[in-house]
Amino acid sequence: MTNKSRSGFDDAILAIGVPVLCLTSLLEHYGQRLSARGSIRQYFDGVYASRVLGRESVIGLSNAANKFAALFGYRHESGLLAGWVLTNGIAFMVASILLYRFSAREDPRLRFAYLLIIAVMAASGVVVTPYDFLSYALIIAVFMAISSGRSWCGVVLMVLAVATRESALVVVPMLAVAAPGPLENGPGLRGQLLKGTLEALARTKSTLVVAMVGVSTYVALKIATLPRGRRPHFVQHVSTSGHWSVAGLVGVVTAVLMAIVIRWVVSVTFDRADVVARCRLLWLLSLPYLVVCLVWGIWGEAPRLVMPLVLGEFLIAASVLAPSSAVVAARERASA
């Protein structure tokens, strides 16, 4: 077997084979309860109403699958299970392939970190929603597009990302802290990072444009999906007892472990102080999102709430440790 064919085989196993195994184990617990139309009902109300893309994907794909099955004599017009499986399955695979292209394919040193982030992403999907995996795929796509200088593509993807889940807005601090080029380790590292971040924002402006588009999309969707005579819901009410429960505490502990594990991978494994500094700044800039999750989020679902930032750490590390030629070219144009 030649080196080229061997490399192609490794790419297929890592980008497709491993994610399929994770996806299979995840989809096993998708029960028949998801087939009922009522399984999607809650996503039309309150804070969920504006998250239209994932919800409509489940419904649309289910309807298409049911019509296709009817051609062969199988009639199940009300079933939604196919849409749940297809929406989350396709989104998970797209997210995995994009992550591989952005990280392990560029630098084999990132293979272990890539495999770990895929496993963590699959584990965070134990709570079934129509939008989480789709939002991760779109966050990755926005980050890759803007990092490589494809601003208009990133803007369009940002609209789709926010229409899926508003947590996609955390891609803005991800892009901001990843934008500066190589930094020198030393006492002035934090100052270099802050200065480099501000300079990158002033020169390229694409991150600011994406931020404004994301916020505008969120506001527009809140207004468009608001039922007549009702107030817009920006957060959901969660009782204190809902936080201080066994499930809530287990969720918080799991989320903390996820953050610790990914930090260990990107910092200890590669021993880069500049990567650690960028990741810390990401969490600092994401404090508004974390406060909302802490106060109004369901603690039992903490792994899926913290997953966008865990994913952000990996994307930032990959953009610094193994930047693609497109990313390098975009940084050179920005610094020119």
C-alpha positions, 0 to 999 in steps of 0.5 A, a space after each residue: 500500500 502506497 503512502 498516499 493510499 494509506 493516508 487516504 485510508 487513515 483520513 476515511 477512518 478518522 473523518 468518517 469511521 470513528 464518527 459513525 461508531 460514535 453516532 451509532 452508539 448515540 442513536 441507539 437510545 432514540 426511542 419510539 417516543 420521538 416518532 410522535 408529533 408531540 415530540 416536537 411540540 415544545 420547540 414552537 413555544 417560548 425561547 425555543 420558537 426562534 430556533 427554527 432551522 433544526 425544528 423545521 429540518 426534523 419535520 421536513 425530513 420526516 415528511 420526505 422520508 414518510 412520502 418516500 416510504 409510501 412509494 414502497 407501501 409503508 404508510 406512517 404519515 405522522 412519524 417524526 423519528 426519521 427526521 430526528 435521526 437524519 437531522 442529528 445524524 447528518 449534522 454530527 457527521 458534517 461537524 466531524 468531517 469539518 473538524 477533521 479537515 480543520 485539525 488532524 488532516 493539517 497536523 497528525 499531532 491533533 489526531 488524539 485531540 480530534 478523537 476526544 472532541 468527537 467523543 465529547 460532542 457525542 456524549 453531550 448529545 444524550 439530551 435529544 434536541 433538534 438543533 444542538 448538533 446542527 448548531 455545532 456544525 454551523 459554528 465550525 463552518 462559520 469559524 472556518 469561513 471567517 478564519 480563511 477570509 471568506 467573509 460573505 460565506 461566513 455571514 450567510 452561515 452565521 444567519 443559519 447558525 443563529 436560526 438554529 440556536 442562539 448560542 452560535 453567537 459565541 463564535 464571535 469571541 472564538 474568532 476574536 481571540 484566534 485572529 492574532 498571529 503567532 505570539 511570543 511566550 513571556 510575561 507580556 503574553 496577555 498584553 500581546 494577545 489583547 493588543 493583537 485581538 484589537 488590531 485584528 478586529 480593527 483591520 479585518 472587521 469581518 468578526 464585527 460584521 458577523 457579530 452584528 449579523 448574528 445579533 440582528 438575526 436573533 432579534 428578527 427571529 424573536 419578533 417574527 416568531 412571537 405569537 400575537 399578544 405575547 411577550 418575547 421570551 429571551 430566557 426560560 424559567 427554571 426553579 431552584 429545585 430544578 438546579 439543586 437536584 441529582 441530575 443537575 449536579 451530575 450535569 454540572 460536574 460532567 460539564 466541568 470535566 469536559 472543560 478540564 479534559 479539553 484544556 488538558 489536551 490543548 495545553 499540556 499535550 502541546 505545551 503552548 502558553 499562547 493557546 492557554 491564554 487564548 482559551 482563557 480569554 474565550 471564557 472571559 469574553 463568553 461570561 454573558 453566555 455563561 451567566 445565562 446558562 448558570 441562572 436560566 439554563 437547565 443544569 442537568 443539560 450543562 454538557 450541551 450548554 458548555 459544549 460550544 465553548 469546549 468546541 471553541 477551545 479546540 477550534 482555537 487550538 487547531 487554528 494556532 497549532 495547525 493553521 491551514 494554508 487558507 487561514 495563513 493567507 487570510 492572516 497575511 492579508 489582514 496584517 498587510 
